[in-house]
Amino acid sequence: MIPRWLELSSERSCLVVGPRRAGKTTLLRNLFADLPYLTLDDYDLLRLARSDPKKLVRMVGERGILDEVQRVPELLVAVKYGIDELGQTILMTGSSSLGLTSAGSETLAGRIDLHECSAFCWGEEEGPPSHRSLHMPPDPLAVVEANRRLDSFMVFGGFPEVVLEPDSPGKSRVLRNYRNTYFTRDLLLLANINNADAMLALLAYLSVSTGTPLDVSNAARESGISYPTTRKYLNVLLASRLVFKLYGYQYGPAKRYTRAAKYYFSDMGIYEATTVPLSPGQRLEAFVVSELEKRRKLGALACDNLFYYRSAAGAEIDVIIEEPELLTAVEIKHTRRPVSRDTRRLREFRAQAAEKPRRAVLLYPGEEAGELDGVEILPVGHLWRSL
């Protein structure tokens, strides 16, 4: 097993959520190999979970692992009883938060820790993180090595089985299988929907529209499905952790979650699985944004969400990271040599009146770090092995 950057303890109950095949089960079973393990992928146990959930929870024992609990969200009520009345410590996984988030918040608030297990961060398979993301000058030799690996990871992403495949045909084969099973069939069964072609069409549309605010009406029209169905499928994709949103920072806090958001896939392999080509700029942006989101979920960024920014004149900044003591604006440029015009939006944003310090960072696929017009310039390779 490749050690993960996600730290877990067997001393406290938890729920580990993340997309299928991201390595949740492998992580728990290897970290806590001595604990009893029950999975609702076992049909007999699935039936028992539905007919007698308290009995199933007792089978876990004083401390144990309960896998794929999203199949029976009501099971969390029995888990609460086990934790409160029997003193159990239960480590759970869920491939989707459909039904789990609400059930968990109502029954298990304060009793369990919620962890996100994404596909590998870029460089995670190489060992422990070597530095903090965006916060130190990169090692020039490490950046050179990272750039050698960049093109492959931007195409195939970080799902563990994909990373472990030795060649590109093998990686593509695994992702095609994911598309035909976990990205479509499993989602349809989980959400009780039956139009696989519509789901694939929506996935393709999300690929094409990467980097632009999503208009649900347009997505429905282009995907050939109704507006309500499109919203339902988007919610399923979000709950499955295959997709995440960036909200507009320019809107006030009360409006951010109701205005147009940008949708990104949580790992680059999902783009490859859709077989929809991306422009070089789209691919680089999607890669950086997804890698920052993975690190946010691991707690490396002290914020609940990432944002994008659009000025009244329509100028955009790719990522806004709002932490308690610092506001960081990140622009992603597909250029080998940044010039002053590439930093203009960052300079304008940083110059605005603000309640907390503002920092401006430009990421580009080169090798040199430095400063331009007061903006920090960092190679994208700086993200490799960073947390």
C-alpha positions in Angstrom: 0.0 0.0 0.0 1.1 3.5 -0.7 0.9 5.6 2.5 -1.6 8.4 2.2 -1.4 11.9 3.5 -4.8 11.6 5.2 -4.2 11.0 8.9 -6.8 8.8 10.8 -7.0 7.4 14.3 -8.8 4.3 15.5 -9.6 6.0 18.8 -12.5 8.0 17.4 -15.4 7.1 15.2 -15.3 8.6 11.7 -16.8 8.7 8.3 -14.4 8.8 5.4 -16.1 9.9 2.2 -14.8 10.3 -1.4 -15.3 9.0 -4.9 -15.3 5.4 -5.7 -11.8 3.9 -6.2 -10.1 6.7 -4.4 -8.6 4.3 -1.9 -10.9 4.7 1.2 -11.3 1.0 1.9 -7.6 0.2 1.3 -6.6 3.0 3.6 -8.7 1.8 6.5 -7.9 -1.9 6.1 -4.2 -1.3 5.9 -4.0 1.2 8.7 -6.2 -0.9 11.0 -5.6 -4.4 9.8 -6.4 -5.9 13.2 -10.0 -4.5 13.3 -13.1 -6.4 12.2 -14.2 -5.4 8.7 -17.8 -5.5 7.4 -18.8 -4.2 4.0 -22.3 -3.5 2.6 -20.9 -4.7 -0.8 -21.7 -8.1 0.7 -25.3 -8.9 -0.2 -26.1 -10.8 3.0 -24.7 -7.9 5.1 -26.6 -5.4 3.0 -29.9 -7.3 3.7 -29.1 -7.4 7.4 -28.4 -3.7 7.4 -31.8 -3.1 6.0 -33.7 -5.6 8.2 -31.8 -5.4 11.5 -29.3 -2.5 11.5 -28.7 -2.7 15.3 -27.6 -6.4 14.9 -25.2 -5.5 12.1 -23.7 -2.7 14.2 -23.2 -5.0 17.1 -21.3 -7.4 14.8 -18.7 -4.6 14.3 -17.6 -5.2 17.9 -16.0 -2.7 20.3 -13.9 -1.2 17.5 -14.3 -2.0 13.8 -14.7 -0.9 10.2 -18.1 -0.6 8.4 -17.6 -0.1 4.6 -19.9 1.5 2.0 -22.5 2.8 4.4 -24.0 5.0 1.7 -26.0 2.0 0.6 -28.2 2.2 3.8 -28.0 5.8 5.2 -30.6 4.9 7.9 -27.8 2.6 9.4 -26.3 5.7 10.9 -29.1 5.8 13.5 -28.0 2.3 14.7 -24.4 3.6 14.6 -25.3 6.4 16.9 -26.8 3.9 19.3 -23.7 1.8 19.2 -21.5 4.8 19.9 -23.6 6.2 22.7 -25.0 3.1 24.4 -22.4 0.4 23.7 -19.3 2.5 23.6 -18.3 1.4 20.2 -15.7 3.1 17.9 -16.8 2.6 14.3 -14.8 3.7 11.3 -17.0 4.1 8.2 -16.6 4.8 4.5 -19.1 6.2 2.0 -18.7 6.6 -1.7 -21.4 9.2 -1.8 -22.9 11.7 0.7 -26.4 11.1 -0.8 -28.5 10.7 2.4 -25.4 10.5 4.6 -24.7 14.2 5.1 -28.2 15.0 6.5 -28.4 11.7 8.4 -25.0 12.1 9.8 -25.5 15.8 10.8 -28.7 14.9 12.6 -27.6 11.8 14.4 -23.8 11.8 14.7 -23.0 15.5 15.2 -20.1 15.7 17.6 -19.7 12.0 17.8 -17.7 11.3 14.6 -15.0 13.0 12.6 -15.7 13.5 8.9 -12.8 13.0 6.5 -12.5 13.4 2.8 -10.4 10.9 0.9 -9.7 12.1 -2.7 -7.6 10.5 -5.4 -3.9 10.9 -4.9 -2.5 14.4 -4.7 0.2 15.0 -7.3 3.3 13.4 -5.9 1.5 11.6 -3.0 2.7 8.2 -4.2 6.4 9.4 -3.8 6.2 9.6 0.0 5.5 12.3 2.7 4.9 15.9 1.5 8.2 17.8 1.2 6.9 21.3 1.6 3.8 23.5 2.1 1.8 24.5 -1.0 2.3 28.0 -2.3 4.3 29.1 0.8 8.0 28.5 0.1 10.5 28.9 -2.8 10.5 25.6 -4.7 13.6 23.4 -4.9 14.8 23.9 -8.6 15.7 20.3 -9.0 12.4 19.1 -7.7 10.6 21.5 -10.1 12.5 20.0 -13.0 11.5 16.5 -11.9 7.9 17.6 -11.4 7.8 19.0 -14.9 8.8 15.7 -16.3 5.8 14.1 -14.7 3.3 17.0 -15.2 1.9 16.0 -18.7 1.1 12.5 -17.6 -0.7 13.5 -14.4 -2.6 16.3 -16.1 -4.0 13.6 -18.4 -4.5 10.5 -16.2 -4.8 12.0 -12.7 -4.4 10.3 -9.4 -6.8 7.5 -8.9 -4.6 4.8 -7.2 -5.2 2.1 -9.7 -4.4 4.5 -12.5 -1.2 5.7 -10.8 0.0 2.1 -10.3 -0.5 1.2 -14.0 3.0 1.3 -15.7 2.0 2.7 -19.1 -0.5 5.0 -20.8 -2.6 2.3 -22.5 -3.1 0.7 -19.1 -4.1 4.0 -17.4 -6.6 4.7 -20.2 -8.1 1.2 -19.9 -8.7 1.6 -16.2 -10.3 5.0 -16.7 -12.6 3.7 -19.5 -13.7 1.0 -17.1 -14.4 3.6 -14.4 -16.5 5.6 -16.8 -18.6 2.6 -17.7 -19.0 1.4 -14.1 -18.3 3.8 -11.2 -18.9 7.0 -13.0 -22.3 6.0 -14.5 -23.7 2.6 -13.5 -23.1 2.9 -9.8 -24.3 6.5 -9.7 -27.5 5.5 -11.5 -28.2 2.7 -9.1 -27.4 4.8 -6.1 -29.6 7.7 -7.1 -32.4 5.5 -8.6 -32.1 7.0 -12.1 -31.8 5.0 -15.3 -30.5 7.2 -18.1 -26.8 6.5 -18.5 -26.6 8.3 -21.8 -27.9 11.5 -20.2 -25.4 11.2 -17.4 -22.5 10.7 -19.9 -23.8 13.7 -21.9 -23.8 15.9 -18.8 -20.3 14.7 -17.9 -19.2 15.7 -21.4 -20.8 19.1 -21.1 -19.1 19.7 -17.8 -15.7 18.9 -19.5 -16.4 21.3 -22.3 -17.5 24.1 -19.9 -14.5 23.8 -17.6 -13.4 27.2 -16.3 -16.7 29.0 -17.0 -19.7 29.6 -14.7 -22.3 26.9 -15.3 -25.7 27.9 -16.7 -28.0 25.0 -15.7 -30.5 25.8 -18.4 -27.8 25.7 -21.1 -26.4 22.5 -19.6 -29.8 20.9 -19.8 -30.3 22.0 -23.4 -26.9 20.9 -24.6 -27.2 17.6 -22.8 -30.7 16.9 -24.1 -32.3 16.5 -20.7 -34.8 18.5 -18.7 -33.9 21.2 -16.3 -35.1 19.3 -13.2 -33.2 16.2 -14.3 -30.0 18.2 -14.9 -30.2 19.6 -11.4 -30.7 16.2 -10.0 -27.8 14.7 -11.9 -25.6 17.6 -10.8 -26.5 17.0 -7.2 -25.6 13.3 -7.7 -22.2 14.2 -9.1 -21.5 16.6 -6.3 -22.6 14.0 -3.7 -20.4 11.4 -5.2 -17.4 13.7 -4.9 -16.7 13.4 -8.6 -17.4 17.1 -9.0 -17.0 20.2 -6.9 -17.9 23.9 -7.1 -16.1 27.2 -7.0 -18.5 30.0 -6.0 -18.1 33.6 -7.1 -16.2 35.6 -4.4 -17.4 38.8 -5.9 -20.9 38.1 -4.6 -21.7 39.0 -1.0 -21.8 36.0 1.5 -25.5 35.8 1.3 -25.5 35.5 -2.5 -22.5 33.3 -3.2 -24.3 30.0 -3.0 -27.2 31.0 -5.2 -25.3 32.6 -8.1 -23.5 30.9 -11.0 -20.7 28.6 -9.9 -17.9 26.9 -11.8 -17.9 23.1 -11.8 -14.7 21.1 -11.9 -14.0 17.4 -11.8 -12.2 16.3 -8.6 -9.5 14.5 -10.5 -8.0 14.9 -14.0 -8.7 11.2 -14.8 -12.4 12.0 -14.9 -11.8 14.4 -17.8 -9.8 11.8 -19.6 -12.6 9.2 -19.0 -15.1 11.5 -20.8 -12.9 11.5 -23.9 -13.7 15.2 -24.4 -10.6 17.2 -25.5 -9.6 20.2 -23.4 -7.6 23.2 -24.6 -4.1 23.4 -23.0 -5.2 26.4 -20.9 -8.3 24.5 -19.7 -6.3 21.5 -18.8 -3.8 23.4 -16.8 -6.5 25.4 -14.9 -8.5 22.2 -14.1 -5.4 20.5 -12.9 -4.3 23.3 -10.6 -7.8 23.9 -9.2 -8.4 20.2 -8.5 -5.0 19.9 -6.8 -5.7 22.9 -4.6 -9.1 21.4 -3.7 -7.5 18.1 -2.7 -5.2 19.9 -0.4 -8.1 22.0 1.0 -9.9 18.7 1.9 -6.8 17.5 3.7 -6.7 20.6 5.8 -3.7 22.3 4.2 -5.8 25.3 3.3 -7.8 26.8 6.2 -11.0 27.5 4.4 -14.3 25.8 3.8 -14.5 26.5 0.1 -12.4 27.8 -2.8 -13.8 30.7 -4.9 -13.2 32.4 -8.2 -13.5 36.2 -8.8 -15.0 38.2 -11.6 -14.8 42.0 -11.6 -17.6 44.3 -12.8 -15.7 44.6 -16.1 -15.6 40.8 -16.5 -12.0 40.2 -15.6 -11.5 36.9 -13.8 -9.1 35.4 -11.3 -9.0 31.7 -11.2 -8.9 30.9 -7.5 -9.5 32.9 -4.3 -8.4 31.2 -1.0 -10.0 33.0 2.0 -8.2 32.0 5.2 -8.7 33.6 8.6 -5.7 35.9 8.4 -5.0 36.0 4.6 -6.7 36.3 1.3 -4.7 34.7 -1.5 -5.6 35.2 -5.2 -4.2 32.6 -7.6 -4.0 33.1 -11.4 -3.1 30.2 -13.6 -1.3 31.1 -16.9 -0.4 28.7 -19.7 2.7 30.5 -20.6 6.4 29.8 -20.4 7.4 33.4 -19.6 5.0 35.5 -17.6 4.9 39.2 -18.4 3.3 42.3 -16.8 0.0 41.9 -18.6 -0.4 38.4 -17.0 -0.3 40.0 -13.5 -2.7 42.9 -14.2 -5.8 41.3 -12.7 -3.9 40.1 -9.6 -2.5 43.6 -9.1 -5.9 45.2 -9.4 -7.4 42.7 -7.0 -4.7 43.1 -4.4 -4.9 46.9 -4.6 -8.6 46.9 -3.5 -9.4 48.0 0.0 -9.6 44.9 2.3 -10.1 43.9 5.9 -7.2 41.4 5.8 -3.8 41.2 3.9 -4.0 40.2 0.3 -1.5 38.0 -1.5 -1.2 37.5 -5.2 0.3 34.3 -6.8 0.7 33.4 -10.5 1.3 29.8 -11.3 2.7 28.8 -14.7 4.2 25.7 -16.3 7.9 26.9 -16.2 10.8 26.4 -13.9 11.8 29.8 -12.4 10.3 31.3 -9.3 10.4 35.0 -8.6 8.4 38.2 -8.4 6.9 40.4 -11.1 5.2 43.7 -10.3 4.8 42.6 -6.7 3.1 39.4 -7.7 4.7 36.1 -6.6 5.6 33.8 -9.6 5.7 30.1 -8.9 6.1 27.1 -11.3 3.2 24.7 -11.3 5.8 22.1 -10.4 5.9 23.7 -7.0 2.7 21.8 -6.2 4.3 18.4 -6.6 4.7 16.7 -3.3 3.3 19.7 -1.5 0.6 19.9 1.2 
